[in-house]
Structure formats: C-alpha cells, structure tokens
C-alpha cells in the first residue's frame, strides 16, 4: 500500500530467512492488484541459484545473491529503475 500511495518506481526486498519464494511473488501480486504493474521489484538475500529462474518468472526483475557487491546493485538500480515523469 505504501509503494502505491507514494508512487514509487521500484521496491527492493532483502530476504535473509530463505523464504524468498513467498514474499517476492506476494509483493508483485499486491502491486498488480493495485494497478501498479510498472513498479520494478528487485532484491536479494540467501537465495539458491536453483530459485533464480522461479523468481524471475514470478516477475522479480533483479535478484542478487550473496557476494554481490554494493556497486553492482547500485549500477543495476541506476540502469533498471527509471524515474517516472
């Protein structure tokens, strides 16, 4: 609700519990239900390589696993999160 109310361009999630297959799709579904289909969802955490395709197919645009540098994430955000006019 806050993302829709504030008209954000992207939502980043950090999931360290290993439960990433639940909150990522839930956030995307909630955004879609509110008509916010243009909000880019991205994030990372303790995510096994075997789950990357599942998350991408669910609509997660960027997935960052352990060892990803902060610079790489910042570069991805600068390239993929486009501010709306």
RAFEN-V696070 format. One record per backbone hydrogen bond with DSSP energy under -0.5 kcal/mol. NH is the residue of the N-H (numbers start at 1). CO is the residue of the C=O. Records with the same first field share a line. If there is no record, write none. Layout:
NH: CO / CO
This chain:
5: 1
6: 2
7: 4
8: 3
11: 40
13: 42
15: 13 / 44
16: 14
22: 19
23: 19
24: 20
26: 22
27: 23
28: 24
29: 25
30: 26
31: 27
32: 28
33: 29
34: 30
35: 32
36: 31
37: 35
39: 36
40: 9
42: 11
43: 62
44: 13
45: 64
46: 15
47: 45
48: 46
51: 48
52: 49
55: 51
56: 52
57: 53
58: 54
59: 55 / 56
60: 55
61: 41 / 59
62: 41
64: 43
66: 45
68: 65
73: 69
74: 70
75: 71
76: 72
77: 73
78: 74
79: 75
80: 76
81: 77
82: 80
83: 81
